[in-house]
């Protein structure tokens, strides 16, 4: 699994899990460690003018 670089712009991210009422709060560093991600990638990019 890879993590999106744009998540680093936020101090924490709330990740949904299980039921509608369940969520976890992670810092980018915690998310990387908990997910055993392969690394960070730039999924989003600025649109190219036409």
Residue frames as a rotation matrix with the C-alpha (Angstrom) as fourth column:
UNK 1
0.588 0.809 0.000 0.00
0.809 -0.588 0.000 0.00
0.000 0.000 -1.000 0.00
UNK 2
-0.588 -0.694 0.416 1.12
0.695 -0.696 -0.179 3.56
0.414 0.184 0.891 -0.76
UNK 3
0.093 0.575 -0.813 0.07
0.815 -0.512 -0.269 6.75
-0.571 -0.638 -0.517 1.07
UNK 4
0.463 0.190 0.866 -0.88
0.743 -0.616 -0.262 9.99
0.484 0.765 -0.426 -0.69
UNK 5
-0.594 -0.805 -0.015 1.53
0.725 -0.527 -0.444 12.89
0.349 -0.274 0.896 -0.04
UNK 6
-0.301 0.529 0.793 -1.43
-0.105 -0.846 0.523 15.27
0.948 0.074 0.311 0.31
UNK 7
0.627 0.537 -0.564 -2.21
0.454 0.337 0.825 13.69
0.633 -0.773 -0.033 3.71
UNK 8
-0.220 -0.823 -0.524 0.96
0.960 -0.088 -0.266 15.31
0.173 -0.562 0.809 5.08
UNK 9
-0.555 0.067 0.829 -0.71
0.122 -0.979 0.161 18.74
0.823 0.191 0.536 4.78
UNK 10
0.472 0.815 0.336 -2.93
-0.359 -0.171 0.918 17.90
0.805 -0.554 0.212 7.79
UNK 11
-0.320 -0.608 0.727 -1.76
-0.917 0.005 -0.399 17.49
0.238 -0.794 -0.559 11.39
UNK 12
-0.693 0.163 0.702 -4.10
-0.192 0.897 -0.398 14.51
-0.695 -0.410 -0.591 11.77
UNK 13
-0.579 0.561 -0.592 -6.46
-0.651 0.119 0.750 12.48
0.491 0.819 0.296 9.59
UNK 14
-0.224 0.605 0.764 -9.58
-0.710 0.435 -0.553 10.67
-0.667 -0.667 0.332 10.77
UNK 15
-0.794 -0.141 -0.591 -9.77
-0.528 0.641 0.557 7.23
0.300 0.755 -0.583 9.22
UNK 16
0.240 0.952 0.192 -13.10
-0.969 0.223 0.104 5.39
0.056 -0.211 0.976 9.08
UNK 17
-0.788 -0.460 -0.410 -13.15
-0.439 0.886 -0.150 1.76
0.432 0.062 -0.900 10.20
UNK 18
-0.906 0.421 -0.045 -15.74
0.362 0.714 -0.599 -0.84
-0.220 -0.559 -0.800 11.03
UNK 19
0.003 0.998 0.067 -19.17
0.986 0.008 -0.166 0.73
-0.166 0.067 -0.984 11.54
UNK 20
0.337 0.239 0.911 -20.46
0.574 -0.819 0.003 4.24
0.747 0.522 -0.413 10.80
UNK 21
0.968 0.113 0.223 -19.55
-0.103 -0.631 0.769 5.39
0.227 -0.768 -0.599 14.32
UNK 22
0.638 -0.770 -0.014 -15.97
0.514 0.413 0.752 4.07
-0.573 -0.487 0.659 14.35
UNK 23
0.816 -0.487 0.312 -12.93
0.037 -0.495 -0.868 6.13
0.577 0.720 -0.386 13.39
UNK 24
0.433 -0.776 -0.459 -9.28
0.845 0.171 0.507 6.51
-0.314 -0.607 0.729 14.32
UNK 25
0.980 -0.181 -0.081 -7.19
-0.195 -0.951 -0.238 9.67
-0.034 0.249 -0.968 14.37
UNK 26
0.488 -0.854 0.179 -3.63
0.824 0.518 0.230 9.42
-0.289 0.036 0.957 12.99
UNK 27
0.358 -0.555 -0.751 -0.75
-0.459 -0.805 0.376 11.80
-0.813 0.210 -0.543 12.41
UNK 28
0.665 -0.157 -0.730 1.00
-0.701 0.203 -0.683 11.16
0.255 0.967 0.025 9.07
UNK 29
-0.425 -0.905 0.005 3.82
-0.823 0.385 -0.418 9.40
0.377 -0.182 -0.908 10.93
UNK 30
-0.437 0.353 0.828 1.40
-0.543 0.630 -0.555 7.17
-0.717 -0.692 -0.084 12.85
UNK 31
0.659 0.728 -0.189 -0.50
-0.557 0.303 -0.774 6.32
-0.505 0.615 0.605 9.65
UNK 32
0.271 -0.654 -0.706 2.73
-0.816 0.233 -0.530 5.30
0.511 0.719 -0.470 7.91
UNK 33
-0.718 -0.602 0.350 3.77
-0.691 0.556 -0.462 3.06
0.083 -0.574 -0.815 10.81
UNK 34
-0.248 0.713 0.656 0.33
-0.487 0.493 -0.721 1.49
-0.837 -0.498 0.226 11.39
UNK 35
0.694 0.621 -0.365 -0.33
-0.587 0.196 -0.785 0.78
-0.416 0.759 0.500 7.71
UNK 36
0.072 -0.791 0.608 3.09
0.223 0.607 0.763 -0.73
-0.972 0.081 0.220 6.94
UNK 37
0.919 0.331 -0.216 2.93
-0.079 -0.381 -0.921 1.37
-0.387 0.863 -0.324 3.75
UNK 38
0.430 -0.766 0.479 5.66
0.899 0.409 -0.153 1.06
-0.079 0.496 0.865 1.13
UNK 39
-0.718 -0.670 -0.191 6.05
0.656 -0.742 0.137 4.85
-0.233 -0.027 0.972 1.10
UNK 40
0.070 0.673 -0.736 4.52
0.197 -0.733 -0.651 8.16
-0.978 -0.099 -0.183 0.06
UNK 41
-0.588 -0.197 0.784 3.47
0.795 0.036 0.605 9.09
-0.148 0.980 0.135 -3.50
UNK 42
-0.746 0.344 -0.570 2.02
-0.321 -0.936 -0.146 12.20
-0.583 0.074 0.809 -5.17
UNK 43
-0.450 0.683 0.576 -1.43
0.770 0.623 -0.137 10.97
-0.452 0.382 -0.806 -6.20
UNK 44
0.685 0.707 -0.176 -2.79
0.563 -0.666 -0.490 14.47
-0.463 0.236 -0.854 -6.77
UNK 45
-0.530 -0.836 0.138 -1.27
0.766 -0.403 0.501 16.98
-0.364 0.372 0.854 -9.15
UNK 46
-0.281 0.369 -0.886 -2.03
-0.187 -0.927 -0.327 20.43
-0.941 0.074 0.329 -10.51
UNK 47
0.573 0.536 0.619 -4.08
0.511 0.357 -0.782 20.38
-0.641 0.765 -0.069 -13.72
UNK 48
-0.596 -0.777 0.204 -2.20
0.595 -0.256 0.762 21.22
-0.540 0.575 0.614 -16.90
UNK 49
-0.078 0.582 -0.809 -3.59
-0.337 -0.779 -0.528 24.32
-0.938 0.231 0.257 -18.70
UNK 50
0.145 0.226 0.963 -5.12
0.736 0.626 -0.258 23.45
-0.661 0.746 -0.076 -22.08
